Amino acid sequence: MTRKKNGFWTFVCSLMPGAGEMYMGFFKQGLSLMGAFLLVLFLASWLNIGPLLFVLPLVWFYSFFHVHNLRSLPDEEFYAMEDNYLFEMEQIMTQGKGLTKKWRNLLAGFLILIGGMTLLNYLMDLTYRILPVFWREGFWHLWHRVPQAVFAVLLILGGFCLIRGKKRELDAEESREDGVGQP
């Protein structure tokens, strides 16, 4: 049975994702959070994908506030809490029940993006070593500006999609109102 712990040590342990949960006796939750944090850190450094590091603050903040929310629960609710993994492999592996089509497509797109970025980084490093010295500087600037341009184009396209979706919604609402007033 888990019991509430000292507030100071809970705070100290909550500074490392997963450690606070483990200190409070929720080992499966703590292991899930610590594993997610360290996996993202490992993948970002090993695959040389810096933008993946933006996930780390999300995991850290979730873990930090999760520990303090657990600590602030009334005793009855705290003692009734079950220690479960955050990511149930059974749910993830069953395609029909675990992930909806929308989330599967988003996950697939994310995996393709990460794989493409990894392959592109490798090819750019290889190409950079082959190029003559006078081409390297121009190539380096081009390589570091292309992702910014692609991101800007994606933002603009996303804005247009939002505007077009809102216009369709307004047009559909207007046509329903026109159809209701006529016999």
C-alpha positions as CSV (number, residue, x, y, z in Angstrom):
1,M,0.0,0.0,0.0
2,T,1.3,3.5,-0.9
3,R,1.4,6.2,1.7
4,K,2.0,9.9,1.4
5,K,5.5,11.1,1.8
6,N,7.4,14.1,3.1
7,G,6.6,17.3,1.2
8,F,10.3,18.5,0.9
9,W,11.5,15.1,-0.5
10,T,8.5,14.9,-2.8
11,F,9.5,18.3,-4.2
12,V,13.2,17.3,-4.6
13,C,12.3,14.0,-6.3
14,S,9.7,15.7,-8.6
15,L,12.5,17.6,-10.2
16,M,13.5,14.5,-12.2
17,P,10.6,13.1,-14.4
18,G,9.4,9.9,-12.9
19,A,11.4,10.0,-9.7
20,G,8.6,11.8,-7.7
21,E,6.1,9.1,-8.7
22,M,8.5,6.4,-7.7
23,Y,9.2,8.1,-4.4
24,M,5.5,8.2,-3.6
25,G,5.2,4.5,-4.5
26,F,3.8,4.7,-8.0
27,F,6.7,2.8,-9.7
28,K,4.9,1.9,-12.9
29,Q,3.9,5.5,-13.5
30,G,7.4,6.8,-12.6
31,L,9.1,4.2,-14.8
32,S,6.8,5.2,-17.7
33,L,7.6,8.9,-17.3
34,M,11.3,8.5,-16.7
35,G,11.5,6.1,-19.7
36,A,9.7,8.5,-22.0
37,F,12.0,11.4,-20.9
38,L,15.2,9.4,-21.4
39,L,14.0,7.8,-24.6
40,V,13.3,11.2,-26.2
41,L,16.7,12.5,-24.9
42,F,18.5,9.4,-26.3
43,L,16.7,9.6,-29.7
44,A,17.3,13.3,-30.1
45,S,21.0,13.0,-29.4
46,W,21.7,9.7,-31.2
47,L,19.7,10.6,-34.3
48,N,20.9,14.2,-34.2
49,I,17.3,15.6,-34.3
50,G,17.4,18.7,-32.2
51,P,13.7,19.7,-32.6
52,L,12.7,16.5,-30.9
53,L,14.1,18.0,-27.7
54,F,11.0,20.2,-27.5
55,V,9.1,17.2,-26.2
56,L,11.3,17.1,-23.0
57,P,9.7,20.1,-21.3
58,L,6.2,18.6,-21.9
59,V,7.2,15.4,-20.1
60,W,9.0,17.2,-17.4
61,F,6.1,19.6,-16.6
62,Y,3.6,16.7,-16.8
63,S,5.6,14.7,-14.3
64,F,6.2,17.6,-12.0
65,F,2.6,18.6,-11.7
66,H,1.4,15.0,-11.6
67,V,3.5,14.4,-8.5
68,H,2.1,17.5,-6.8
69,N,-1.5,16.7,-7.8
70,L,-1.0,13.2,-6.3
71,R,0.4,14.7,-3.1
72,S,-2.6,17.1,-2.8
73,L,-5.2,14.4,-3.1
74,P,-7.3,13.6,0.0
75,D,-6.1,10.5,1.8
76,E,-9.1,8.3,0.6
77,E,-8.5,9.1,-3.0
78,F,-4.7,8.8,-2.7
79,Y,-4.9,5.4,-1.2
80,A,-7.4,4.3,-3.8
81,M,-5.0,5.3,-6.7
82,E,-3.8,2.4,-8.8
83,D,-0.3,2.2,-10.1
84,N,-0.6,1.7,-13.9
85,Y,1.8,2.3,-16.7
86,L,1.0,5.4,-18.7
87,F,1.3,3.6,-22.0
88,E,-0.4,0.3,-22.1
89,M,1.2,-1.8,-24.8
90,E,-1.9,-3.9,-25.3
91,Q,-3.9,-0.8,-26.2
92,I,-1.2,0.5,-28.5
93,M,-0.7,-2.8,-30.3
94,T,-4.4,-3.4,-31.0
95,Q,-5.2,-1.3,-34.0
96,G,-8.9,-1.4,-33.9
97,K,-9.3,-0.6,-30.2
98,G,-6.2,1.4,-29.1
99,L,-5.7,4.1,-31.6
100,T,-8.3,5.7,-33.8
101,K,-7.6,6.2,-37.5
102,K,-6.9,9.9,-36.9
103,W,-4.3,9.2,-34.2
104,R,-2.7,6.4,-36.2
105,N,-2.3,8.7,-39.2
106,L,-0.8,11.5,-37.0
107,L,1.6,8.9,-35.5
108,A,2.5,7.6,-38.9
109,G,3.2,11.1,-40.2
110,F,5.3,11.9,-37.2
111,L,7.4,8.7,-37.6
112,I,7.8,9.4,-41.3
113,L,8.9,13.0,-40.5
114,I,11.4,11.8,-37.9
115,G,12.8,9.1,-40.2
116,G,13.1,11.6,-43.1
117,M,14.8,14.1,-41.0
118,T,17.3,11.5,-39.8
119,L,18.0,10.3,-43.3
120,L,18.4,13.9,-44.5
121,N,20.8,14.8,-41.7
122,Y,22.9,11.8,-42.6
123,L,23.0,12.7,-46.3
124,M,23.8,16.3,-45.5
125,D,26.7,15.3,-43.3
126,L,28.0,13.0,-46.0
127,T,27.5,15.6,-48.8
128,Y,29.2,18.3,-46.6
129,R,32.3,16.1,-46.3
130,I,32.5,15.6,-50.1
131,L,32.0,19.2,-51.2
132,P,35.0,21.4,-51.9
133,V,35.8,23.9,-49.2
134,F,34.5,27.0,-51.1
135,W,31.0,25.4,-51.5
136,R,30.6,24.3,-47.8
137,E,29.6,27.7,-46.4
138,G,26.9,28.4,-49.0
139,F,25.6,24.8,-48.6
140,W,25.6,25.1,-44.8
141,H,23.5,28.3,-45.0
142,L,21.1,26.8,-47.4
143,W,20.7,23.7,-45.3
144,H,19.9,25.7,-42.2
145,R,17.4,28.0,-43.9
146,V,15.3,25.4,-45.8
147,P,13.6,24.0,-42.6
148,Q,12.6,27.6,-41.6
149,A,11.1,28.2,-45.1
150,V,9.3,24.8,-45.1
151,F,7.8,25.6,-41.6
152,A,6.7,29.0,-42.8
153,V,4.9,27.5,-45.8
154,L,3.2,24.9,-43.6
155,L,2.0,27.6,-41.2
156,I,0.6,29.6,-44.2
157,L,-1.1,26.5,-45.6
158,G,-2.5,25.6,-42.2
159,G,-4.0,29.1,-42.0
160,F,-5.6,28.8,-45.4
161,C,-7.1,25.4,-44.4
162,L,-8.6,27.0,-41.3
163,I,-10.1,29.9,-43.2
164,R,-11.5,27.5,-45.9
165,G,-13.0,25.2,-43.3
166,K,-14.7,28.1,-41.5
167,K,-16.0,29.5,-44.8
168,R,-17.5,26.0,-45.6
169,E,-19.1,25.9,-42.2
170,L,-20.6,29.3,-42.6
171,D,-21.9,28.5,-46.1
172,A,-23.4,25.2,-44.8
173,E,-25.1,27.0,-42.0
174,E,-26.4,29.7,-44.3
175,S,-27.9,27.1,-46.8
176,R,-29.6,25.3,-43.9
177,E,-31.2,28.6,-42.8
178,D,-32.3,29.4,-46.3
179,G,-33.9,25.9,-46.7
180,V,-35.8,26.1,-43.4
181,G,-37.7,29.3,-44.3
182,Q,-39.0,28.1,-47.7
183,P,-42.0,25.8,-48.0
